[in-house]
C-alpha cells in the first residue's frame, strides 16, 4: 500500500472526494496561525499553477482558484469584500491599474 504525502491546505470537500475514490485521507484542522500561513502558501501554489496554465479553460479555473484563496484570506483576516474593493480602488486611483500594460525596464537617477 503506497502512501502519498501532500502536507498542504486543500478545499473542504477534497477528503470526501478522496474517500469516494476508495482511498483513506489523513487530515487535521489547522490552528489560526497555521491556517494563515497555509493560505499564503496556497496562494503561491495557485499562482504558480496559473502561470503554467495553457488553455482558456485552465486559465479560468486557475484564476477561480486564486480568487477562492484570496476570499479565504480576506475572511481569515476579517476583511469584508467592501473593504477590499475600497482598498483596491484607492490603490488604482493612487498608482493606477494595469490596463496600459506598462513594463518597467529600468530607471536612471537624474542627478548622476
Backbone as JSON, one array per atom type, in Angstrom:
{
  "sequence": "XXXXXXXXXXXXXXXXXXXXXXXXXXXXXXXXXXXXXXXXXXXXXXXXXXXXXXXXXXXXXXXXXXXXXXXXXXXXXXXXXXXXXXXXXXXXXXXXXXXXXXXXXXXXXXXX",
  "N": [[0.85, -1.18, 0.0], [0.77, 2.07, -1.02], [1.75, 5.21, 0.27], [1.0, 8.52, -0.19], [2.31, 11.72, 0.33], [1.18, 14.96, 1.05], [0.86, 17.34, 2.6], [-0.43, 19.96, 2.65], [-2.77, 22.68, 2.4], [-6.1, 22.01, 1.53], [-9.11, 22.14, -0.45], [-12.36, 22.14, 1.12], [-14.01, 19.9, 0.46], [-12.3, 17.98, -0.51], [-11.26, 15.75, 1.09], [-13.59, 14.14, 1.22], [-13.99, 13.58, -1.49], [-11.68, 12.09, -2.01], [-12.14, 9.86, -0.36], [-14.38, 8.8, -1.69], [-13.15, 7.76, -3.87], [-12.06, 5.5, -2.89], [-9.82, 5.69, -1.28], [-7.98, 6.38, 1.7], [-7.92, 9.4, 3.37], [-5.62, 11.19, 5.4], [-6.07, 13.69, 7.68], [-5.99, 16.92, 9.33], [-7.2, 19.61, 11.37], [-6.2, 22.93, 10.97], [-4.59, 25.31, 13.13], [-5.24, 28.77, 13.99], [-2.98, 30.52, 13.27], [-1.43, 28.71, 11.79], [-3.22, 28.18, 9.75], [-3.39, 30.69, 8.45], [-0.74, 30.9, 7.46], [-0.76, 28.65, 5.8], [-2.72, 29.37, 3.95], [-1.45, 31.52, 2.66], [0.7, 30.16, 1.5], [-0.77, 28.51, -0.16], [-1.82, 30.38, -1.92], [0.48, 31.11, -3.32], [1.05, 28.64, -4.5], [-1.26, 28.29, -6.13], [-0.98, 30.54, -7.78], [1.34, 29.85, -9.15], [0.38, 27.65, -10.57], [-1.46, 28.97, -12.17], [0.32, 30.45, -13.72], [1.39, 28.42, -15.26], [-0.74, 27.53, -16.74], [-2.33, 26.74, -19.82], [-4.55, 26.57, -21.6], [-7.68, 28.23, -22.31], [-9.77, 27.34, -20.65], [-8.26, 26.17, -18.57], [-6.91, 28.46, -17.63], [-9.09, 29.98, -16.74], [-10.05, 28.33, -14.66], [-7.82, 28.33, -12.93], [-7.58, 31.05, -12.29], [-9.98, 31.28, -10.92], [-9.37, 29.63, -8.75], [-7.33, 31.16, -7.53], [-8.84, 33.39, -6.8], [-10.59, 32.17, -4.98], [-8.82, 31.47, -2.91], [-7.89, 34.03, -2.18], [-10.28, 35.13, -1.28], [-10.7, 33.5, 0.96], [-8.47, 34.21, 2.49], [-9.03, 36.94, 2.96], [-11.38, 36.67, 4.5], [-10.32, 35.26, 6.69], [-8.67, 37.17, 7.82], [-10.54, 38.96, 8.53], [-11.51, 40.89, 6.78], [-13.92, 42.62, 4.9], [-15.65, 42.19, 1.75], [-16.3, 44.67, 0.75], [-14.46, 46.36, 2.05], [-12.09, 45.45, 0.89], [-12.55, 46.0, -1.83], [-12.67, 48.78, -1.66], [-10.04, 49.34, -0.84], [-8.71, 48.38, -3.06], [-9.66, 50.14, -5.05], [-8.65, 52.56, -4.03], [-5.87, 52.15, -4.3], [-5.81, 51.9, -7.08], [-6.56, 54.48, -7.88], [-4.46, 55.98, -6.75], [-2.08, 54.77, -7.78], [-2.67, 53.66, -10.19], [-3.96, 51.17, -12.52], [-3.59, 48.18, -14.35], [-4.14, 48.36, -16.98], [-2.83, 49.73, -19.04], [-0.68, 48.22, -19.69], [2.03, 48.56, -18.97], [5.48, 47.99, -18.82], [8.11, 48.14, -16.75], [11.4, 48.81, -17.38], [13.86, 49.98, -16.51], [15.33, 52.48, -14.33], [16.84, 55.69, -14.2], [18.93, 57.62, -12.24], [18.42, 60.97, -12.02], [20.28, 62.77, -11.07], [22.74, 61.79, -11.6]],
  "CA": [[0.0, 0.0, 0.0], [1.59, 3.28, -1.15], [1.29, 6.41, 0.95], [1.43, 9.77, -0.81], [2.3, 12.83, 1.28], [0.86, 16.23, 0.42], [1.16, 18.39, 3.57], [-0.88, 21.25, 2.14], [-4.17, 23.04, 2.56], [-6.94, 21.6, 0.4], [-10.51, 22.57, -0.36], [-13.13, 21.44, 2.15], [-14.61, 18.64, 0.01], [-11.28, 17.07, -1.03], [-11.25, 14.46, 1.78], [-14.78, 13.4, 0.8], [-13.72, 13.11, -2.87], [-10.66, 11.05, -1.89], [-12.83, 8.67, 0.18], [-15.23, 8.26, -2.74], [-12.26, 7.03, -4.8], [-11.59, 4.31, -2.22], [-8.55, 5.95, -0.61], [-8.17, 6.97, 3.03], [-7.13, 10.61, 3.61], [-5.27, 11.57, 6.77], [-6.19, 15.14, 7.73], [-6.14, 17.57, 10.63], [-7.62, 21.01, 11.26], [-5.12, 23.86, 11.29], [-4.85, 26.39, 14.09], [-5.37, 30.08, 13.35], [-1.74, 30.98, 12.64], [-1.08, 27.71, 10.77], [-4.15, 28.39, 8.65], [-2.97, 31.88, 7.71], [0.47, 30.55, 6.71], [-1.15, 27.7, 4.76], [-3.42, 30.12, 2.9], [-0.45, 32.26, 1.9], [1.4, 29.16, 0.68], [-1.73, 28.06, -1.19], [-1.89, 31.44, -2.92], [1.68, 30.97, -4.15], [0.84, 27.42, -5.29], [-2.27, 28.56, -7.16], [-0.4, 31.5, -8.72], [2.25, 29.08, -10.0], [-0.46, 26.87, -11.48], [-1.97, 29.95, -13.14], [1.43, 30.77, -14.61], [1.62, 27.28, -16.15], [-1.97, 27.2, -17.47], [-2.17, 26.98, -21.26], [-5.81, 26.74, -22.31], [-8.63, 29.19, -21.75], [-10.45, 26.69, -19.53], [-7.3, 26.06, -17.47], [-6.71, 29.81, -17.1], [-10.3, 30.34, -16.0], [-10.05, 27.54, -13.44], [-6.74, 28.76, -12.03], [-7.96, 32.37, -11.77], [-11.02, 31.0, -9.92], [-8.68, 29.13, -7.55], [-6.67, 32.3, -6.88], [-9.9, 34.18, -6.17], [-11.07, 31.4, -3.82], [-7.84, 31.6, -1.84], [-7.89, 35.41, -1.69], [-11.51, 35.29, -0.49], [-10.47, 32.85, 2.25], [-7.52, 35.07, 3.22], [-9.76, 38.12, 3.41], [-12.26, 36.25, 5.59], [-9.49, 34.88, 7.83], [-8.18, 38.4, 8.43], [-11.69, 39.76, 8.93], [-11.79, 41.97, 5.83], [-15.12, 42.43, 4.08], [-15.47, 42.45, 0.31], [-16.39, 46.12, 0.57], [-13.16, 46.92, 2.46], [-11.08, 45.1, -0.13], [-12.84, 46.77, -3.04], [-12.28, 50.16, -1.38], [-8.58, 49.38, -0.85], [-8.33, 48.2, -4.46], [-9.95, 51.4, -5.74], [-7.69, 53.56, -3.54], [-4.59, 51.88, -4.98], [-5.98, 52.19, -8.5], [-6.55, 55.93, -8.02], [-3.13, 56.49, -6.4], [-0.97, 54.2, -8.55], [-3.14, 53.16, -11.47], [-4.25, 49.74, -12.64], [-2.66, 47.51, -15.25], [-4.74, 48.36, -18.32], [-1.91, 50.3, -20.04], [0.3, 47.17, -19.98], [3.36, 49.17, -18.85], [6.54, 47.12, -18.31], [9.23, 48.99, -16.36], [12.69, 48.19, -17.68], [14.89, 50.49, -15.61], [15.27, 53.89, -14.0], [18.15, 56.35, -14.12], [18.95, 58.73, -11.29], [18.62, 62.22, -12.78], [21.41, 63.51, -10.53], [24.02, 61.14, -11.99]],
  "C": [[0.9, 1.24, 0.0], [0.93, 4.44, -0.42], [1.87, 7.61, 0.23], [1.31, 10.88, 0.23], [2.08, 14.14, 0.54], [1.22, 17.41, 1.33], [0.81, 19.78, 3.05], [-2.35, 21.45, 2.42], [-4.93, 22.6, 1.31], [-8.35, 22.13, 0.62], [-11.28, 21.63, 0.55], [-13.66, 20.06, 1.72], [-13.58, 17.62, -0.47], [-11.23, 15.75, -0.25], [-12.43, 13.55, 1.38], [-14.58, 12.8, -0.6], [-12.7, 11.97, -2.84], [-11.29, 9.76, -1.37], [-13.69, 8.0, -0.87], [-14.43, 7.47, -3.77], [-11.67, 5.78, -4.15], [-10.26, 4.45, -1.51], [-8.84, 6.63, 0.72], [-7.3, 8.21, 3.19], [-6.82, 10.8, 5.09], [-5.25, 13.09, 6.8], [-6.13, 15.62, 9.17], [-6.57, 19.0, 10.38], [-6.48, 21.91, 11.73], [-5.55, 24.88, 12.33], [-4.89, 27.71, 13.32], [-4.13, 30.52, 12.61], [-1.27, 30.02, 11.55], [-1.94, 27.91, 9.52], [-3.75, 29.59, 7.8], [-1.72, 31.6, 6.87], [0.14, 29.61, 5.55], [-1.88, 28.39, 3.62], [-2.44, 30.9, 2.04], [0.35, 31.32, 0.99], [0.51, 28.68, -0.46], [-1.85, 29.11, -2.29], [-0.69, 31.37, -3.86], [1.54, 29.74, -5.06], [-0.13, 27.68, -6.44], [-1.76, 29.56, -8.21], [0.57, 30.8, -9.67], [1.48, 28.25, -11.01], [-1.07, 27.77, -12.55], [-0.9, 30.28, -14.17], [1.66, 29.66, -15.64], [0.4, 26.92, -17.01], [-1.84, 27.6, -18.93], [-3.49, 27.26, -21.98], [-6.69, 27.77, -21.6], [-9.35, 28.6, -20.55], [-9.53, 26.55, -18.33], [-7.07, 27.42, -16.82], [-7.9, 30.22, -16.24], [-10.34, 29.61, -14.66], [-9.0, 28.01, -12.44], [-7.01, 30.16, -11.47], [-9.04, 32.19, -10.7], [-10.39, 30.49, -8.63], [-7.99, 30.26, -6.8], [-7.71, 33.16, -6.16], [-10.44, 33.49, -4.92], [-10.13, 31.55, -2.64], [-7.82, 33.03, -1.3], [-9.16, 35.71, -0.89], [-11.33, 34.68, 0.9], [-9.5, 33.65, 3.11], [-8.22, 36.29, 3.78], [-10.66, 37.78, 4.6], [-11.46, 35.93, 6.84], [-8.95, 36.11, 8.56], [-9.31, 39.35, 8.82], [-11.99, 40.94, 8.02], [-13.04, 41.65, 5.03], [-14.78, 42.68, 2.62], [-15.45, 43.95, 0.05], [-15.07, 46.79, 0.94], [-12.09, 46.65, 1.41], [-11.3, 45.88, -1.42], [-12.45, 48.23, -2.85], [-10.76, 50.31, -1.4], [-8.06, 49.24, -2.28], [-8.53, 49.5, -5.24], [-8.97, 52.49, -5.33], [-6.34, 53.38, -4.22], [-4.68, 52.22, -6.46], [-5.93, 53.69, -8.75], [-5.14, 56.48, -7.79], [-2.03, 56.03, -7.36], [-1.36, 53.68, -9.92], [-3.45, 51.67, -11.4], [-3.18, 49.11, -13.52], [-3.13, 47.55, -16.7], [-3.81, 48.91, -19.4], [-0.76, 49.35, -20.37], [1.74, 47.67, -19.91], [4.33, 48.19, -18.19], [7.75, 47.98, -18.02], [10.54, 48.25, -16.58], [13.76, 48.67, -16.72], [14.56, 51.92, -15.25], [16.69, 54.42, -13.95], [18.02, 57.53, -13.17], [19.31, 60.0, -12.06], [19.84, 63.01, -12.28], [22.76, 62.91, -10.92], [24.62, 61.77, -13.22]]
}
